[in-house]
Every structure is written in structure tokens, then in C-alpha cells.
Amino acid sequence: MEYVQKGVIYATLGQNPFAQGHDPAVRLFNYLVGGVVPTCARMVTEASVVTQDNISEFWTP
């Protein structure tokens, strides 16, 4: 993040590791216990592009 702030690199990507672990576990539970089939075969978690313009939303030095 310091490199983005200093302009060494233009951007970096942020992930949501909580959702990456939580969402599949909930979908698996719902399928095994209730027979609920997910609406789509692939679930995508949100990723963020962090630049100098929005770095304050993701990082405080």
C-alpha cells in the first residue's frame, strides 16, 4: 500500500478473504441440510482495485 501511496506502482488489488471462506461454507451447508442448489455454478467474491484516488478507503498509514 505504501508503494501505491508513493506512486511507485499504479494500483494493487484487494480481496475479501472472509467472504471467500464464509460463502462456500454457507452454500455447502444449505445444500447438505436443505437441498438448496446454488443459482449459479461459480460464485465470485468482490475484489477491489486500490489506487491513489481511493487508497484512503482501504488503508490508513
Secondary structure, DSSP 8 states (H G I E B T S, - for coil): -HHHHHTSSS-EEE--HHHHHHHHHHHHHHHHHH----SSS------EEE-TTTGGGT---
